[in-house]
Amino acid sequence: MALRVSARLFAGVEPAPLDPPGQPVTGDSHEQLLAPLEAHAASLGFTVSYEPLDGRAGYCSARETRIVIDTALPANGKVTTLVHELAHAHGIDYKRFSRAEAELIVESVACIVCAGAGLDTSSESVP
């Protein structure tokens, strides 16, 4: 039996915004994870560098086998971004997946991995 929902039930209800607000990850409580994450990148053949990126958190270049993280991020933001970019380094790219699919996968990985390490990134990942 198909469920039918009447439009009347939602009359006067504002839809959720398509781009809900998020909050950046702050603090330095997990800074000690950067070195092991950098070592993991090296084990994949990637270098990690920290450079000013003017508003972009980071990127992964498979062609250059390098990951770049914005120097302006706090340590916990660097951890979260590095985990995100490492997921790209593991092959979640825009060739096999659409950009939206790849970003959903790698952000899910970052949220789960960071939560496992005790770093709550849901304020940035979930929205």
PENORZI-V550093 format. One record per pair of residues at least 24 apart in sequence whose ideal C-beta (glycine too) atoms are under 6 Angstrom apart, sorted by sequence separation. I is the first residue (numbers start at 1). J is the second residue. D is the distance in whole Angstrom. If there is no record, write none. Layout:
BEGIN
i=I j=J d=D
i=I j=J d=D
END
This chain:
BEGIN
i=57 j=81 d=5
i=60 j=85 d=4
i=41 j=67 d=6
i=84 j=110 d=4
i=58 j=85 d=5
i=83 j=110 d=4
i=60 j=88 d=4
i=60 j=89 d=5
i=80 j=110 d=6
i=83 j=113 d=5
i=83 j=114 d=6
i=80 j=114 d=6
i=80 j=121 d=5
i=46 j=89 d=5
i=31 j=75 d=4
i=37 j=82 d=5
i=44 j=89 d=5
i=30 j=76 d=5
i=33 j=79 d=5
i=27 j=74 d=6
i=28 j=75 d=4
i=26 j=74 d=5
i=27 j=76 d=5
i=30 j=79 d=5
i=25 j=76 d=5
i=25 j=77 d=5
i=25 j=80 d=5
i=30 j=119 d=5
i=25 j=121 d=5
i=25 j=124 d=5
i=23 j=123 d=4
i=24 j=124 d=6
i=22 j=124 d=5
i=22 j=127 d=4
i=20 j=127 d=4
END
